[in-house]
Amino acid sequence: MTEWTNDQLTQVDQTVRRWLAELGREARKTKNQDLHVGQKEGDFRNIVTNLDSSNQAWLIDHIQAIDPAAQFIAEEGDLHRPETMAGHVWFIDPIDGTLNFVHEKTDFAIMVALYIDGKPTLGWVAKVMTSQVFHGGPAIGAFLNDQKLTPVSDLGLAESILVVSGRRLLNGERPYLALASAALAYRVLGSAGISFSRLFLQQATGYFSKLSPWDLAAGRVLSETLGYVVKPLDGSPLNMLSSNTVLIATTKTYRESVKIVKD
């Protein structure tokens, strides 16, 4: 069965929320001596731990138990990925902001999302160190733990705090410099999940970065539910099977940003 009723979506939402709360409790207990840290692609900043791998395997096992037809797009390992978005596609980022997790013990997240036939359906972003789980979707609303979140206020760029990719800003890539300069202020956080959490709480109202599918999927579900625009600056459709350079922002901020880049 492809379609789920709203009652089924609510049940799945609460189930995955409990799972992420459980994984968060375990992550908070983890000490550096419990971690095995490696590098990916020879990049000393792109690290992976044994907790990334174990969280991902745990989530896949539990998701398959409630959704036997599930397909997966996940960050770690050489897991077979679907070639289309047909059916139930689950996205998993088992530790988002691994560098923050290892070196700072804060500002990292666990993210999961469900897309049904390409439609953003449910998303979960667990801000681990504060025991906050953002969850929900367009059919049931967006929540922080048990509290329903309010739709975003439509602020312009000069009123907005913009979260940007630090590496791309440091490299002087023009769109990042132009938008950061035009915003009220900008922030660099080192985690997509933490960046999205700022948007959900309206502590920031724009986020511009190149994001892998597992970085974007959950945040997109919840951002669109709250009224944010989630698009590339050229307006092209998002391809959830590959990386996207995307602006998540209020309608006003998105339109102003497009104009700045065009000009």
C-alpha positions as CSV (number, residue, x, y, z in Angstrom):
1,M,0.0,0.0,0.0
2,T,1.4,3.4,-1.0
3,E,-1.0,5.9,0.6
4,W,-1.4,6.2,4.4
5,T,-4.3,7.8,6.1
6,N,-3.7,10.8,8.4
7,D,-4.3,8.6,11.4
8,Q,-1.6,6.2,10.1
9,L,0.8,9.1,9.5
10,T,0.2,10.4,13.0
11,Q,1.0,6.9,14.4
12,V,4.2,6.6,12.4
13,D,5.2,10.2,13.3
14,Q,4.9,9.4,17.0
15,T,6.7,6.1,16.7
16,V,9.7,7.6,14.9
17,R,9.7,10.5,17.4
18,R,10.1,8.0,20.2
19,W,12.9,6.2,18.4
20,L,14.9,9.4,17.9
21,A,14.4,10.4,21.6
22,E,15.8,7.0,22.5
23,L,18.8,7.3,20.1
24,G,19.3,10.8,21.5
25,R,19.5,9.5,25.1
26,E,22.1,7.0,24.0
27,A,24.1,9.6,22.1
28,R,24.2,11.9,25.2
29,K,25.8,9.0,27.2
30,T,28.5,8.5,24.6
31,K,32.0,9.5,25.7
32,N,35.0,10.0,23.5
33,Q,36.6,6.7,24.5
34,D,33.5,4.9,23.1
35,L,34.0,6.4,19.7
36,H,35.9,5.1,16.7
37,V,36.5,8.1,14.4
38,G,37.5,7.7,10.7
39,Q,37.8,10.0,7.7
40,K,35.7,9.8,4.5
41,E,37.4,10.4,1.1
42,G,40.6,11.5,2.8
43,D,39.1,14.7,4.1
44,F,40.1,15.3,7.7
45,R,36.9,17.5,8.2
46,N,34.6,14.8,6.8
47,I,34.5,12.3,9.6
48,V,32.4,9.3,10.5
49,T,32.0,7.4,13.8
50,N,30.8,4.0,14.8
51,L,27.7,5.7,16.2
52,D,26.8,7.0,12.7
53,S,26.9,3.4,11.5
54,S,25.1,1.8,14.4
55,N,22.3,4.5,14.4
56,Q,21.7,4.0,10.7
57,A,21.5,0.2,11.0
58,W,19.2,0.5,14.0
59,L,16.9,2.9,12.2
60,I,16.8,0.8,9.0
61,D,15.8,-2.3,11.0
62,H,13.1,-0.5,12.9
63,I,11.7,1.3,9.8
64,Q,11.5,-2.0,7.8
65,A,9.5,-3.5,10.7
66,I,6.7,-0.9,10.3
67,D,7.1,-0.4,6.5
68,P,8.3,-3.6,4.8
69,A,8.3,-1.8,1.3
70,A,10.6,0.9,2.5
71,Q,13.5,2.1,0.3
72,F,16.4,4.0,1.8
73,I,18.7,6.9,1.0
74,A,21.1,7.1,3.8
75,E,24.5,8.7,4.4
76,E,26.7,5.9,5.6
77,G,28.0,2.9,3.7
78,D,27.2,1.6,0.2
79,L,23.5,1.0,0.9
80,H,21.6,0.4,-2.4
81,R,19.7,3.5,-3.3
82,P,16.5,3.7,-5.3
83,E,16.7,5.1,-8.8
84,T,13.3,6.9,-8.6
85,M,11.2,8.4,-5.8
86,A,8.3,6.0,-6.5
87,G,6.8,4.4,-3.4
88,H,8.0,4.9,0.2
89,V,11.5,6.4,0.3
90,W,13.1,7.0,3.7
91,F,16.0,9.3,4.2
92,I,18.4,8.9,7.2
93,D,21.2,11.1,8.5
94,P,22.3,9.1,11.6
95,I,24.5,11.9,13.0
96,D,24.3,15.3,11.3
97,G,27.2,17.5,12.3
98,T,29.5,14.7,13.2
99,L,32.4,17.1,13.6
100,N,30.4,19.1,16.2
101,F,29.5,15.8,17.9
102,V,33.1,14.6,18.2
103,H,34.8,17.9,19.0
104,E,32.2,20.0,20.8
105,K,29.6,17.5,22.1
106,T,26.8,19.9,21.0
107,D,25.0,21.2,17.9
108,F,24.4,17.9,16.2
109,A,21.2,16.2,15.1
110,I,19.6,12.9,14.0
111,M,17.3,13.3,10.9
112,V,14.8,11.0,9.2
113,A,12.2,11.7,6.5
114,L,9.6,9.8,4.6
115,Y,8.6,10.8,1.0
116,I,5.7,9.0,-0.7
117,D,5.8,8.9,-4.5
118,G,8.1,11.9,-4.4
119,K,5.9,14.0,-2.0
120,P,7.5,15.3,1.3
121,T,5.3,13.5,3.8
122,L,6.9,13.2,7.3
123,G,10.1,14.6,8.7
124,W,12.0,14.4,12.0
125,V,14.9,16.5,13.2
126,A,16.2,15.5,16.7
127,K,18.3,18.2,18.3
128,V,20.1,15.7,20.5
129,M,21.7,17.7,23.3
130,T,18.5,19.7,24.1
131,S,16.1,16.7,23.9
132,Q,14.1,18.4,21.2
133,V,12.4,16.5,18.4
134,F,10.9,18.6,15.6
135,H,8.5,16.4,13.7
136,G,5.4,16.2,11.5
137,G,4.4,17.0,7.9
138,P,1.9,18.8,5.7
139,A,-1.0,16.5,6.5
140,I,-0.7,16.7,10.3
141,G,1.2,19.9,11.1
142,A,4.7,20.5,12.5
143,F,5.6,20.1,16.2
144,L,8.4,20.6,18.7
145,N,7.9,17.6,21.0
146,D,4.2,18.0,21.9
147,Q,3.9,21.7,21.0
148,K,2.5,22.7,17.6
149,L,4.8,25.2,15.8
150,T,3.4,28.4,14.3
151,P,3.7,29.3,10.6
152,V,6.7,31.5,9.7
153,S,6.4,35.3,9.5
154,D,7.1,36.5,6.0
155,L,10.2,38.6,6.7
156,G,12.4,40.2,4.0
157,L,16.2,39.7,3.7
158,A,17.1,42.8,5.6
159,E,15.0,41.6,8.6
160,S,16.3,38.0,8.4
161,I,19.2,36.1,10.0
162,L,20.6,33.9,7.3
163,V,22.4,30.6,8.0
164,V,25.1,29.9,5.4
165,S,27.7,27.3,4.6
166,G,30.9,28.5,6.2
167,R,33.2,26.7,3.8
168,R,31.5,28.2,0.8
169,L,31.5,31.6,2.4
170,L,35.2,31.4,3.2
171,N,35.9,30.3,-0.4
172,G,34.3,33.6,-1.5
173,E,31.5,32.0,-3.6
174,R,29.5,35.0,-4.9
175,P,25.9,34.0,-3.9
176,Y,27.0,33.3,-0.4
177,L,28.8,36.6,0.0
178,A,26.1,38.6,-1.6
179,L,23.3,37.1,0.4
180,A,25.2,37.2,3.7
181,S,26.0,40.8,3.1
182,A,22.4,41.7,2.4
183,A,20.9,39.9,5.4
184,L,20.4,41.4,8.8
185,A,23.0,39.0,10.1
186,Y,24.4,35.6,9.2
187,R,25.4,32.5,11.1
188,V,27.6,29.4,10.4
189,L,26.5,26.4,12.5
190,G,28.1,23.3,10.9
191,S,25.0,21.2,10.9
192,A,22.0,21.1,8.6
193,G,19.7,19.8,11.4
194,I,20.7,22.6,13.8
195,S,20.4,25.2,11.0
196,F,16.9,23.9,10.3
197,S,16.0,24.0,14.0
198,R,16.7,27.7,13.9
199,L,14.2,28.1,11.1
200,F,11.6,26.1,12.8
201,L,11.9,28.3,15.9
202,Q,12.1,31.5,13.7
203,Q,15.5,32.3,15.3
204,A,16.6,32.5,11.7
205,T,14.5,32.8,8.6
206,G,16.8,31.8,5.8
207,Y,19.3,28.9,5.2
208,F,21.5,28.7,2.1
209,S,23.8,25.8,1.4
210,K,24.6,22.8,-0.8
211,L,22.9,19.9,0.8
212,S,23.0,16.2,0.3
213,P,19.6,14.4,0.1
214,W,19.8,13.2,3.7
215,D,20.8,16.7,4.9
216,L,17.8,18.3,3.1
217,A,14.9,15.8,3.3
218,A,13.6,16.1,6.8
219,G,14.2,19.9,7.0
220,R,12.4,20.4,3.7
221,V,9.3,18.5,5.0
222,L,9.0,20.6,8.1
223,S,10.1,23.9,6.5
224,E,7.4,23.7,3.8
225,T,4.8,22.7,6.4
226,L,5.7,26.0,8.2
227,G,5.4,28.1,5.1
228,Y,9.0,28.4,3.9
229,V,10.0,28.3,0.3
230,V,12.5,25.5,-0.4
231,K,14.1,25.9,-3.9
232,P,17.3,26.5,-5.8
233,L,17.8,30.2,-6.6
234,D,17.2,29.5,-10.3
235,G,13.7,28.1,-9.4
236,S,14.5,24.6,-10.8
237,P,12.8,21.5,-9.3
238,L,14.6,19.8,-6.4
239,N,16.0,16.4,-7.2
240,M,15.9,14.4,-3.9
241,L,18.1,11.7,-5.4
242,S,21.1,14.1,-5.6
243,S,22.6,17.1,-3.9
244,N,21.0,20.5,-4.2
245,T,22.2,24.1,-3.7
246,V,19.1,25.4,-2.1
247,L,17.7,28.4,-0.3
248,I,15.2,27.7,2.4
249,A,13.6,31.1,3.3
250,T,10.4,33.1,3.6
251,T,8.7,34.1,0.4
252,K,10.0,37.7,0.6
253,T,13.5,36.7,1.4
254,Y,13.6,34.1,-1.4
255,R,12.3,36.7,-4.0
256,E,14.8,39.3,-2.8
257,S,17.6,36.8,-2.9
258,V,16.8,35.7,-6.5
259,K,16.8,39.4,-7.5
260,I,20.2,40.0,-5.9
261,V,21.8,37.1,-7.6
262,K,20.3,38.1,-11.0
263,D,21.4,41.7,-10.6
